[in-house]
Amino acid sequence: MSGFPDPLVGPRVRLRAFVPADAAMARELSTDPYVPRTGSLPAHADAAQAAAWVRRQQGRLAEGAGYSFALEVGGRAVGQCGLWFAGAERFTVGYAVVPGARGQGLAAEALGLLVGFAWTHPAARTVEALVEPWNTASLRTLARAGFTRVGATTHPIGGEERDVEVWVVRR
């Protein structure tokens, strides 16, 4: 496992390491009714909870989970995306954009950057995403980013097993 990469830069999106100032974005992200169910960000996080969440993101690589990136547009953090280790040849991805920055294709662009970065790991062969079938915006995002639906399974979300669609990109 190497160190955290330099920022990944696309036409509009920049993926970079988290910094303490990203707590403001985390607080905004925590107002979404769904996002807190999918990870460790508390619903309606206060300043201390948001700062603690940012610190957890900063430690994901060192703990062996993978890469957690702040998604930045125009110098402002507007979301989070992660490339998570799921075996020698496989990564999983996760992403969230603050409500005010949705619908602009930012997550699809970020996913493209993540997949490109995944292929810099010589053993990587598959990048996978799990999305609940009702989340049509996320399903469209995956399709725009080049992912293909390959099946369905169940996965724990918010403490319960949920039906999810499995989408992948293969090298």
N, C-alpha and C positions, 0 to 999 in steps of 0.2 A: 504494500500500500504506500503510495507516494504522498507528498504533501498536497495541500489544497492548491488547486490550479489558479493561474492568473485569470482575470475575468474572461468570460465567454461573451463575445460581442456579436450581435446580429444587427440588422438594419435599424431596428427600433429598440431592441431589448438588450440589456446588459445583465448577465448573471455574475454575481460576485459573492465573496464571503460576507457574512453578516457583520455589522458594526452596531455598537450600542444605540445609535440614533434610530435604528430600525424598529425599536420598541414602539414608536408611534404607528408604524405600519401594522405591527402585530396587534395593537389595540383596535385598529380599524378592522382588521381581518377577523378579530374575535367577535365582532358584532354580527357576523353571518350566522344564521341559525344552524348551518350544517358543518362548517369548518371545524369547530371545536370537537365534534363527534369523531373526526378522522385522525386526530393526533393529540399532542400534549398541550395545545393552546387552550386555556380555560375560556369559557363563554364570558363575554363582557369583561375581559381582563383589565385589571387596574394597572397602574404604572409598574408596580413591583412584579406582578405576574407576567406582564409583557416583557420586562427586562430579563426575567428568569427564563422565559421561552427563548429569547434571543441567545442567551448564554448556552442553552441546550443545543440550539442549532449550530453554534460555534464549535461544540464538542462532538458532533456526530461522526466526523471522520476519525478522530482519536479513539472514540469508543468502538469503532469498527462497523458502524451502521451504514456509512456512505457519505455522500456529499450533499449538504443542504445549502442552497444558494438563495440569496435575496434576489428577487426579480426587480430590476430597476429600469425606469423609463424617464428620460430627461432629467437625470440626477435625483429622482425620487423613487424610493422603494415602494412598489405597488403589489408585491406578492412574494411568495416563496415557492420554490420547486426543489425537489430532491431526486437524486439518483442513488438508489439504495442497493447495497450488495445483497444478492439473493442466491449465491452459489458461484462457482468458479467461472461459469460461462453466461450468467444471467444477472441482469439488473432489473429492478422495478422503479417506476417513477411515480411521483405524486406532485401535485401542484395546486395552488390556490392564488387567486387574484382578488384584491380588495373590491368590494361591490362597485365603487365609483370608476373603476378602470376595466370593467368587464365588457365583453362584446366587441373588442377591437382586434382580436387575433393575437394578443400578447402571449397567452398561454401556448398557443400553437407554435409561435416563433421560439419561445423558451424551450418547448419540447424538442424542437429541431436541434437547438444548441446542445441539449442534454444528450440526445442520441449521438450526435457527432462526437461529443466528448466520451461517451461510452465506448465508441469504436477505437479510441486511443488506448484502451486496455486490451492488450493482445488476445487474451482468452475470451473476451466478451463475444457472444454470438446472438443473444436475445435481450431485448428491452421490453418489459411487460408493464401494462397498466391494468388495474382493476377498477371498474366503475359501475355503480348501481344503474340498472336499466332505466330508471326514471330520470336520470341526469342527462337529458338530451343535449344540453349545451356542452357538457364535457365529452359526450360521445362524438359530437361534431368536431370538437377541438382535436380529439385523437385522430379522426379521419383526415382532417386538414394537415396534421403533423406526419402523416404517412403510416399510421398504425392501421392494422387490419384486425377485425374481430375474428377470434379463433374458437370461442366457446364461452361457457359459463361455468360458474362454481359458486361456492359460498365462501365468505370471508368475514372475520369479526370486525364490526364497525360500531362504535359507541357501545361496546359491551355485549352485542348480540350478533349472532350469525345472520348475515344478509346475503341475498342473491346478488351476484356481480357478473358483469360481462368481462371476459378476458380479451385484451387487445395487445398485439405484439408488433414489433419491428424486428426483423432478423437480418443479420449481416449476410 
